[in-house]
């Protein structure tokens, strides 16, 4: 059996607002059928980063775990400090708990989902 990943979806209270945050952060375009209940960004090879309305959404309480993270996204960037500055200006927050600040930074998106930024890896030939 061969499977191809087509989408990763996050629950949130406002799909269009969270899609706007990640669109600005990643440069990915908004999926043409995005709306109030589901919004998506289209990535390389058609992979969709989706955001679905969940009226009872409770943001993760990372790192204490009362409400588990359930999922987190990892992004590579050219300059971690510059990315943190830009992402917090867009509405992300930088929690005080940072497990490996010399290797990556954990941020929380506007809906509370943790995500990490780390230095871009050199491409292997």
FENURLIN-V170090 format. One record per residue. N is the residue number from 1. RES is the residue in one letter. PHI is phi in radians with two decimals (* if undefined). BURIAL is # if it has 16 or more other ideal C-beta (glycine too) atoms within 10 Angstrom, else .. D_CENTER is the distance of its C-alpha to the mean C-alpha in Angstrom with 2 decimals. Layout:
{{N & RES & PHI & BURIAL & D_CENTER} {N & RES & PHI & BURIAL & D_CENTER}}
This chain:
{{1 & X & * & . & 29.15} {2 & X & -2.11 & . & 26.41} {3 & X & -2.10 & . & 22.99} {4 & X & -2.13 & . & 20.38} {5 & X & -1.19 & . & 16.74} {6 & X & -1.99 & . & 16.19} {7 & X & -2.80 & . & 13.02} {8 & X & -2.21 & . & 10.12} {9 & X & -2.09 & . & 10.05} {10 & X & -2.02 & # & 8.63} {11 & X & -1.28 & # & 11.47} {12 & X & -2.89 & # & 11.59} {13 & X & -1.39 & # & 14.66} {14 & X & -2.44 & # & 14.13} {15 & X & -1.00 & # & 12.44} {16 & X & -1.17 & # & 13.64} {17 & X & -1.18 & . & 12.53} {18 & X & -1.22 & # & 8.84} {19 & X & -1.08 & # & 9.29} {20 & X & -1.09 & # & 11.19} {21 & X & -1.03 & # & 8.73} {22 & X & -1.23 & # & 6.37} {23 & X & -1.12 & # & 9.90} {24 & X & -1.15 & . & 11.27} {25 & X & -1.25 & # & 8.87} {26 & X & -1.86 & . & 9.21} {27 & X & 1.41 & . & 12.52} {28 & X & -1.32 & # & 11.96} {29 & X & -1.38 & . & 14.49} {30 & X & -1.25 & . & 14.38} {31 & X & -1.10 & # & 16.09} {32 & X & -1.06 & . & 19.68} {33 & X & -1.74 & . & 19.92} {34 & X & -1.21 & # & 17.11} {35 & X & -2.73 & . & 18.55} {36 & X & -1.14 & . & 18.53} {37 & X & -1.68 & . & 17.92} {38 & X & -2.66 & # & 15.41} {39 & X & -2.31 & # & 13.44} {40 & X & -2.46 & # & 11.95} {41 & X & -2.01 & # & 11.10} {42 & X & -1.79 & # & 13.44} {43 & X & -1.81 & . & 12.85} {44 & X & -0.98 & . & 15.53} {45 & X & 1.07 & . & 18.16} {46 & X & 1.43 & . & 17.02} {47 & X & -1.10 & # & 13.90} {48 & X & -1.82 & # & 12.16} {49 & X & -1.74 & # & 8.55} {50 & X & -1.89 & # & 10.00} {51 & X & -2.34 & # & 10.01} {52 & X & -1.99 & . & 13.31} {53 & X & -1.12 & # & 15.48} {54 & X & -2.36 & . & 16.50} {55 & X & -0.95 & . & 19.23} {56 & X & -1.65 & . & 19.57} {57 & X & -0.97 & # & 15.96} {58 & X & -2.00 & . & 16.13} {59 & X & -1.08 & # & 13.13} {60 & X & -1.00 & # & 12.95} {61 & X & -1.92 & . & 15.43} {62 & X & -1.06 & # & 14.19} {63 & X & -1.71 & . & 16.29} {64 & X & -1.28 & . & 19.31} {65 & X & 1.47 & . & 18.34} {66 & X & -0.97 & . & 20.21} {67 & X & -1.99 & . & 17.31} {68 & X & -1.10 & . & 15.57} {69 & X & -1.10 & # & 11.90} {70 & X & 1.20 & . & 12.64} {71 & X & -2.89 & . & 9.60} {72 & X & -2.51 & # & 6.97} {73 & X & -1.84 & . & 5.16} {74 & X & -2.07 & . & 7.47} {75 & X & -2.26 & # & 8.18} {76 & X & -1.67 & . & 11.83} {77 & X & -2.38 & # & 13.31} {78 & X & -1.27 & . & 17.00} {79 & X & -2.42 & . & 17.31} {80 & X & -1.07 & # & 15.19} {81 & X & -1.07 & . & 17.12} {82 & X & -1.13 & . & 16.85} {83 & X & -1.13 & # & 13.07} {84 & X & -1.05 & # & 12.97} {85 & X & -1.07 & . & 15.58} {86 & X & -1.15 & . & 13.97} {87 & X & -1.21 & # & 10.58} {88 & X & -1.20 & . & 12.76} {89 & X & -1.15 & . & 14.96} {90 & X & -1.44 & . & 12.35} {91 & X & 2.16 & # & 11.92} {92 & X & -1.28 & # & 9.68} {93 & X & -2.14 & . & 12.05} {94 & X & -1.86 & . & 13.29} {95 & X & -1.24 & . & 14.89} {96 & X & -1.12 & . & 18.33} {97 & X & -1.31 & . & 17.81} {98 & X & -2.34 & . & 16.86} {99 & X & -1.09 & . & 18.07} {100 & X & -2.59 & . & 18.54} {101 & X & -1.07 & . & 18.11} {102 & X & -1.36 & . & 20.27} {103 & X & -1.94 & . & 18.04} {104 & X & -2.78 & # & 14.41} {105 & X & -2.15 & # & 12.81} {106 & X & -1.68 & # & 10.65} {107 & X & -2.19 & # & 8.99} {108 & X & -2.05 & # & 8.17} {109 & X & -1.27 & # & 6.39} {110 & X & -1.04 & # & 9.47} {111 & X & -1.66 & # & 9.67} {112 & X & 1.67 & # & 9.69} {113 & X & -1.28 & # & 6.99} {114 & X & -1.27 & # & 7.21} {115 & X & -2.57 & # & 5.37} {116 & X & -2.08 & # & 8.11} {117 & X & -2.11 & # & 9.76} {118 & X & -2.42 & . & 13.15} {119 & X & -1.08 & . & 16.10} {120 & X & -1.06 & . & 16.45} {121 & X & -1.36 & . & 18.82} {122 & X & -1.11 & . & 22.14} {123 & X & -1.27 & . & 22.61} {124 & X & -1.57 & . & 25.30} {125 & X & -1.48 & . & 28.15}}
